[in-house]
């Protein structure tokens, strides 16, 4: 008979995992997920910063400039919200608040993903508007918005429901 260490020793820990162990594991997993997502935010932000310095930028119409500004701000908000769990962890480290940190950080990650999805769609809208025109841009952005909504928000909620 094999010995299974406390916490299950695998990806799906057993109920023998203490609340403190679970909070530690959940925080480590969440921070790793946020590292990956933050890379996407940085790429969009770098793209948007570069756009303002292109020769095409002065020729953008009001819709495109508004889309640019809103998308840039959505990216900044996304970055701030997605980095907040790290700040929470640093600020509350060794204060016995890890369970609260994990709960709040998980919620912040969900909110950050909403802002990131909006920012990515804003970038798609801006690019497609310049490259393909307004109607095609709205069509493509509607499709990408539906994709993000389905993959990032609908699918996880659907999988939370117990299967019959």
Secondary structure, 3 states (H helix, E strand, C coil): CCCCCCCCCCCCCCCCCCHHHHHHHHHHHHHHHHHHHHHHHHHHHHHHHHHCCCCCHHHCCHHHHHHHHHHHHHHHHHHHHHHHHHHHHHHHCCCCCHHHHHHHHHHHHHHHHHHHHHHHHHHHHHHHHHHHCHHHHHHHHHHHHHHHHHHHHHHHHHHHCCCC
